[in-house]
Amino acid sequence: MATKSTQREQSEDRIERMSQSAHEAVDKAASVASDYAERMSAKGEEWMAMPQDWMETARDYVREKPFQALGIALAAGYLLHLITSRD
């Protein structure tokens, strides 16, 4: 009878260890997923701000160097014309 009881206790111990390992794995996966989600959220906010930053940079450049900005705009327009026109 003691053998069956011992085997049962050993089985219960194994099940408990396996259960604990599974819980630890799930907790670790949840932690990694949470960290990843936070990083992606921060990166998303950064990406959303990029166009605004670019516009501010472009405005500053035009204010500082209006003739160069005009030349760049004319060159870009001419290149766009060459690309889109059909002869």
C-alpha positions as CSV (number, residue, x, y, z in Angstrom):
1,M,0.0,0.0,0.0
2,A,2.9,2.4,0.7
3,T,4.2,1.9,-2.8
4,K,0.9,3.1,-4.4
5,S,0.8,6.0,-2.0
6,T,4.5,6.9,-2.8
7,Q,3.8,6.5,-6.6
8,R,0.8,8.8,-6.3
9,E,2.8,11.4,-4.4
10,Q,5.5,11.3,-7.0
11,S,3.0,11.6,-9.7
12,E,1.4,14.6,-7.9
13,D,4.8,16.2,-7.5
14,R,5.6,15.8,-11.2
15,I,2.2,17.2,-12.1
16,E,2.8,20.1,-9.8
17,R,6.3,20.8,-11.2
18,M,4.9,20.6,-14.8
19,S,2.1,22.9,-13.9
20,Q,4.5,25.4,-12.2
21,S,6.8,25.3,-15.3
22,A,3.8,25.9,-17.6
23,H,2.7,28.9,-15.5
24,E,6.2,30.3,-15.5
25,A,6.4,29.9,-19.3
26,V,3.0,31.6,-19.8
27,D,4.0,34.4,-17.4
28,K,7.3,34.9,-19.3
29,A,5.5,34.9,-22.7
30,A,2.9,37.5,-21.4
31,S,5.8,39.7,-20.1
32,V,7.6,39.5,-23.5
33,A,4.4,40.3,-25.3
34,S,3.6,43.2,-23.1
35,D,7.1,44.6,-23.5
36,Y,6.8,44.2,-27.3
37,A,3.4,45.9,-27.3
38,E,4.8,48.9,-25.4
39,R,7.7,49.2,-27.7
40,M,5.5,49.1,-30.8
41,S,3.1,51.6,-29.3
42,A,6.0,54.0,-28.6
43,K,7.4,53.4,-32.1
44,G,3.9,54.0,-33.6
45,E,3.7,57.4,-31.8
46,E,7.1,58.2,-33.2
47,W,6.1,57.3,-36.7
48,M,2.9,59.4,-36.4
49,A,5.0,62.4,-35.4
50,M,7.5,62.0,-38.3
51,P,5.4,63.8,-41.0
52,Q,4.9,66.8,-38.7
53,D,8.6,66.9,-38.0
54,W,9.4,66.7,-41.7
55,M,7.0,69.6,-42.4
56,E,8.5,71.7,-39.7
57,T,12.0,71.0,-41.1
58,A,10.9,71.9,-44.6
59,R,9.3,75.1,-43.4
60,D,12.4,76.1,-41.6
61,Y,14.5,75.3,-44.6
62,V,12.3,77.5,-46.9
63,R,12.5,80.3,-44.4
64,E,16.3,80.1,-44.1
65,K,17.0,79.5,-47.9
66,P,14.0,80.6,-50.0
67,F,15.9,80.7,-53.3
68,Q,17.4,77.3,-52.9
69,A,14.0,75.9,-51.9
70,L,12.5,77.5,-55.0
71,G,15.2,75.9,-57.2
72,I,14.6,72.5,-55.6
73,A,10.8,72.9,-56.2
74,L,11.4,73.9,-59.8
75,A,13.8,71.0,-60.4
76,A,11.4,68.5,-58.8
77,G,8.5,69.8,-60.9
78,Y,10.6,69.6,-64.1
79,L,11.6,66.0,-63.3
80,L,8.0,65.1,-62.5
81,H,7.0,66.6,-65.9
82,L,9.7,64.5,-67.7
83,I,8.6,61.3,-66.0
84,T,4.8,61.8,-66.6
85,S,4.8,63.4,-70.0
86,R,4.4,61.2,-73.1
87,D,5.8,62.0,-76.5
